[in-house]
Amino acid sequence: MVKNSPNIPETSSNFCLNLTSCALFFFAVAWLKDLFPRLETVSLVLAGLLISVIPLWIYDVLFLRVQQRPSAGIKGNPGQPDLKRIVVKLIGLYSTFLFILFIYKFNPVYYVSQNAADFYGLFLSVIERCAPWILIGSAVYFWFVDRRQKDPYDEYWQVGCLLTGRFKEVNRIVLAEYGRSWFIKAFFTPFMFGLLVNYTDALHGWNWDGKSFLPLYDHLLDIFYAVDILFGVMGYVLALRILDTHIQSTEPTLLGWVSCLACYSPFYAIFGIGLLPPQNEQTWDVWLAAHPALFYACGFVIIVLSLIYALATVAIGYRMSNLTYRGLITSGPYRFTKHPAYVSKVASWWLVSLPFLSTQGAKVAVIHTLSMIVITLIYYIRAKTEENHLSNYPEYVEYANWINEHGLFASLGRMFPALQYSEQKAKKSKSVVWFKKIHK
């Protein structure tokens, strides 16, 4: 059992630097758009990503020296390069690339409609443009990192051994973890990149008369969600050991995976999350239009909740990733609660949809309210399965216990102990474990 600490554990990511990086992205995109008005949005986004991530790299490597953290698995003095081992690793990586590309090209999900083809095609076009650079860059990266790894016989080497017939060298548990890690990156990256391009387009096409509240409200929400998506793209693309942003482990339970994927296309339609607000229903701005005080109060609260959601992602930075552990985050909104993103997002959805009001009668209002309760429950399950997963790491247990004592809702937890984090309950979770944990 991890002892409670009077001080909050150290965070893995610098909140202020992440905020600066975020601002750099938007300024860079706006500047390049003015300088090259004919430049397509995909190119603007790529350039903005590169410009905004450079300060993070410099600060992390040169000042924080994240590569020296024990979790990075990097030793101080590089050894001699082992070209045979590097080739085996590249065979594993390049084969993974080919398999993912095959899925992108032939999975009907990406071509179910013209809108889907255009949306996912944004990311596929980037792959086609950058493929030579990706292949060359990954070879250089492997050469650089392999000779510095404490254990160079990693998951890429395992996959390479599998593909070259060296089956006795293969660890099935490591291979399974590798497969889940790449599924997460391959599944979320095209989705996040397409959203980032669309949000960037929307932000640049905005004009405000300086008077109307709703256009400003919509624009602010677009900015906040663009911030979330920005770090999502960074996080899935830049999972690198040298930056200590690599995936240390993936969610170990089926329940955790189902509750997470239920929140994303194409799965979210099954659970109703993609149907907010309900079809043929009014939203908060229509319901409250005749009551100015409530109208502005509700709109302001939604903006604040969305801002908290964005700042929670800023705190994570380019360690942002679903279903994984990539380092402890304790800054920004995570200084006050373990799940600021989920709490603020779901609370804003309740206010946006006002599901207990319906133009179709009380029965439909009850159905919509029950649907929102189910959605809230899904996010509660996500939060709990994440806690159970991260409880394999002593630093997270220390953080969760600190939040029990000093968090924003600490007094509420003392009134209702069932709401508090419990290390014993987390580690005795009866969720269906569908693979053996690597980390004990």
Secondary structure, 3 states (H helix, E strand, C coil): CCCCCCCCCCCCCCHHHHHHHHHHHHHHHHHHHHHCCCCCHHHHHHHHHHHHHHHHHHHHHHHHCHHHCHHHCECCCCCCCCHHHHHHHHHHHHHHHHHHHHHHHHCHHHHCCHHHHHHHHHHHHHHHHHHHHHHHHHHHHHHHHHCCECCCCCHHHHHHHHHCCCHHHCCHHHHHHHHHHHHHHHHHHHHHHHHHHHHHHHHHCCCCCCCCHHHHHHHHHHHHHHHHHHHHHHHHHCCCHHHCCCCCEECCEHHHHHHHHCCCCCCHHHHCHHHCCCCCCCCHHHHCCCCHHHHHHHHHHHHHHHHHHHHHHHHHHHHCCCCEECCCCCCHHHHCCCCHHHHHHHHHHHHHHCCCCCCCCHHHHHHHHHHHHHHHHHHHHHHHHHHHHHCCCHHHHHHHHHHHHHCCCHHHHHHCHHHCCCHHHHHCCCCCECCCCCCC
